[in-house]
Amino acid sequence: MSPGTLYLIPVPLGPAAPDICLPPDTLAAARRLEHFVAERAKTARAHLKAMGHPRPLQELSIAELNEHTKADEITALLAPLKAGKDVGLMSEAGCPAVADPGAELVRAAHRENIPVVPLIGPSSILLALMGSGLGGQRFCFHGYLPAKEPERTQKIRELEKTARRDKATQLFIETPYRSAVLLQALAATLAPDTLISVGADLSLPSQVIRTQSAKAWRGKDETVKDRLVVFGIGV
């Protein structure tokens, strides 16, 4: 029996209609699948409902893969694929397997020679980089910076040094409740002429994308308060 295919299904980055940010082929793939793996089943059902899945949601098989999933449990998630059924991998927001625990399932699928098909959809990291005006030839994404001092300041200085030495844009993300504090720390720690890019609420009606010097950002942390932000540092 041939294995099924693992489809990587992007979802909106926030409260936006799926047909605005997802192409027809991505929506069609999501609507025909009956087996899914997601970070949270509740969120996945909400996304599938918004996508107009034709089946009753309670009839769909949605297994969870998140930070609590043990390594030896990943293999069990491949069972439908090994049985010849197609499976959709979904994240909480944006593209699965990018800064997302779903990457472990993709790796396991490759080990078992299971076909993997990434589908088109929004990536907050790439949207932020595209809109930043910072260098797109060389860049690195670091996830979340340390939340506490002095580790946070030390990391900011390390990233600035790397950006200058390698001429590579440094990207990282922050949760809504810490974004303003992080912008304050960046503006205070970085050299006055170092560029800070802010991409907040990307692809949503409330979207803000702005790049300016660290000096110019001082005292303007209200711009990102209570928003999910992708930050960039460049020179």
N, C-alpha and C positions, 0 to 999 in steps of 0.2 A: 504494500500500500504506500502510495506517495504521501509525504507529509503535507499538511496544510501550509498556508502562508501567514506570516506574522506581519500585519499591516500596522504601521506607526501613524496614528491618527491625531493630528493637531486639533486643538480646541481654542475657542476665543480666550483672550487674555483678561477678560472681565465681562461685565454685563452688556454684551453686544450680540446682536442677532447673528447666528452662525453664517447665514448666507451673505453677510456683508464682508466677512473676513476669511471665509473658506470657499475654495472653488467647487464647482459641481462634482468633479470626480471624487474629491475627498468626502463630501456629503453622501454621495452614492455608495461609497465603500462602507461608511459607518452604518448606513441604513440597511444594508443587506447582511451584515454580520450578526451572529447570535451569541458569540463567545467573546468576552473582553477581559483584559487585565488592566486595572487602574489603581492609582494611589489611594483613592477612596471611592467605594462603590456608590455612595450617596451622590457625590459630585458627578460621577460618570453618568448616573441615571438622569441627572438634571441636564447634562450636556446632550445626551441622546434624545431626551424629550424635546429639547429646543431644536435639535437637528431634524426632528420629524420622523424618528424611527417608527416603522409601521407596526412592529410587534408590541404587545403589552410589555411594559418594562419589567414586570415581575417574572416574565418568562425568559428573560435574557440571563445568561450566565456571566456574572461579573466577579472575578477573583481579585483580591487586593494584593498589591506589591508596594510596600512602603518601607520606612526606616525600621519597622519592627519585624520585617520578614527575614527569617534566617536563611543563610546561604543554602542549606540543604533542602529548603522548601521551594527553591527556584525550579528545580527539576520537575516537581509536581505540576507547576504551572504550564509546562510544555505538553502535558498529557493530551489535551484536545488537538494540538498541532500534530502530534505523533499519530493520532487517530484519523488524520486526514481532514480535520476541520480548520477553517481559517479563523484567526483570532485577531482582534484589534487591541492595540496597546494605547492607552490614553493617559495623559497627565492631568494634574489639577488645572493647569493653564498653559497655553502655548504648545510647544513641541515636546512630545514624549522623548525620553532618553537624553535630553539636553539639560544638564543641571537637574537631573531627575533620576530617581531610583530605577526607572524602567530600563536603563542601560544594562542592568544585570540580566534581564530577560533576553534582550537582544544578543548579548554575548553568549548566553546559553544556547540560543537558537542557532547561532553560527557554529557552535561546537557540535551540534546535532545535524548540521547541514540542512537546516530548515530555512526556506526562502524568507528574506526580509524585504519589505517594500515600504520605504518612507514616503508619506504623502505630503502634499503642499499645505502650508498653513503658517500662522504668525509665530515668529520667534522674538521675544522681547530683547534678547541679546543682539540679534542682527538688526532689528529695527532701530535700537538705540545707537548702534555703531553707524548705520547708514545715515541717520539724521544728525550725527554729532559733528561732522566735518573734521574729525580727528583721523589719523592715519588708519586706513583699512587694509593695507598690505601686510602689516604685522600687528597682531593684537593677542591678548590673553585674557580669559575670563577667570576670576578668582572666587566666585561664589560670594559668601558673606565675609566681611571683615570682622575682626574681633570686636565684641560689643563693649569690652571694658578697657580702661586705661591701666597701665601705659602701653598695653599690647596694641591697641588700635593706632595710636600715634606712631609707634614703631613700624607697623605695617604700612601706614600711609607713606612714611618716608622711604621705605623700601620700594614701594611701587613707583614713587616719583623718580627715584634713582634709576630704576629699570627702564622707565619710559624715556628718560633722557639718554641713557647709555645705548639702548637698543632701538630708539626711535619707534617704539611699539606702544600702541594704545593699551591701557590697563583698564579693564572693565570689571565691575562688581555690582552686586544688588543689595538692596536693603528693604526691610519690611516697613509698612506705613508708619508704625509707631516709633521707629528709630530713624527715619529718613532725615528729619530736620536736624537732629543732633549730629548725624554723620556729616551733613553738609556744613554745619558749623565747624566741625573738627577739620574737615578738608580745607576750608577757607582759611582757618587759623594756622594750619600746619604746613601747607604747601607754599612754595615760593610765590610771591605776588603775581608773576607772569605765567605760572603754570596754568594750563587750561583745564577747566572742570566742565564736563558735559553732564547734563541732567536729562534723562528720558523718563517722564512720569506718565502713568496711565496710558501707556502706548496702545495705539489703535482704538482708543475709546474717545467719546466726544470731549472728555475733559483733558485730553492729551496736552502735555507740555514738553517741548524739546528745546533746550537752550544750552549754548556753549559760550563761556566767557572766562576771563581770568579769575584766579582765586581771589584776588583783591576785589574784583567787581562783585563777587558772590557774598562778600562779608555783609552780615546783617540782613540777608535775603532768604533765610531758611524757611519763611512762610510759603515760598514757592513750592516746596516739596512736602510740607507738613501733611501727614495722614495720607500719603500717596505711596504706592509701590513704585520704586525708582530703580532704574539701571544707571549707575554712575560711570563716567569715563574720565581718565586722566591722560593728558597728552601734552606735547610741547610743540 
